Amino acid sequence: MRQDTRMEPESQGSRTMEPTPPRPQDPAETIRLRGVSHAYGELLTLDAIDLEAPAHGVLGLVGPSGCGKSTLLELICGLREPSAGTIEVGNAATAEERLARCAFMPQRDLLLPWYSAIDNAALALRNQGMGRREARAAAAGLFERFGLAGFEAARPAELSGGMRQRVAFLRTLIAGKPVLALDEPFASLDAITRAEMQEWLAAALRSDPRTVVLVTHDVEEALYLSDRVAVLSARPARTVAELSAPDPRAPDRDAAVTDPAFIAVREEALHALRGSKVRL
């Protein structure tokens, strides 16, 4: 297995990539959920959820296992319609309209083993009808910025877990959708790689802002990456707390998560999460 490469944007001897200029905020990127409930037959999984993520904001979702976090993400993305309530991504309200504005990154990287890293990254563009050469060229311009330079021709089996996740995120980002839906993107990684990827993702979102909904079991991850975190109860899920992450947060992850203000909000979130597991 090839070894992961740490991102060194200002390292000597390497070309410094100019960050992507922040795009102007677009009200069409705001996500609103009002009274959203969902059931699978007789099984009620979501119960009257009200949430909002502003344009270019990051909304984290945490809650007990099986409470419906992934289902909620699928509803936002338009992969299914809610049983009750409304979901809007800007002025897009139907499932088909929401799907057109959202890019979904599942828990597993789902890279095609017979494709190279660059062809996996460019897959979204190929699905939009772009030719292979043009799609590869578009993806190639981002490989250095994403810490993947030199691995364009590598197959997924030759990449470390962290590099595979970067390719999967690049594939999600390059689709050009204004909303990113991330379903536990780092759940399969070891603790050290996971922390590195959290810091990397935070930097990527600073350079290329999108409206993001992040599902995770990790409260610390949610608070580090998100602007606001919604704590969901056990099934059927309801919103039991909404917390704002400390602002500003240090770009360095270790400094951010050891800040007293961050620790205080983390404890508040954990308290809400512990209480959320008991439904009366």
Helices and strands as residue ranges (DSSP letters): G 27-29, E 31-40, E 43-53, E 58-62, H 69-77, E 84-89, H 95-101, E 102-105, H 117-121, H 123-127, H 132-143, G 156-158, H 161-174, E 179-183, H 191-207, E 211-215, H 219-225, E 228-232, E 239-244, H 253-257, H 260-276
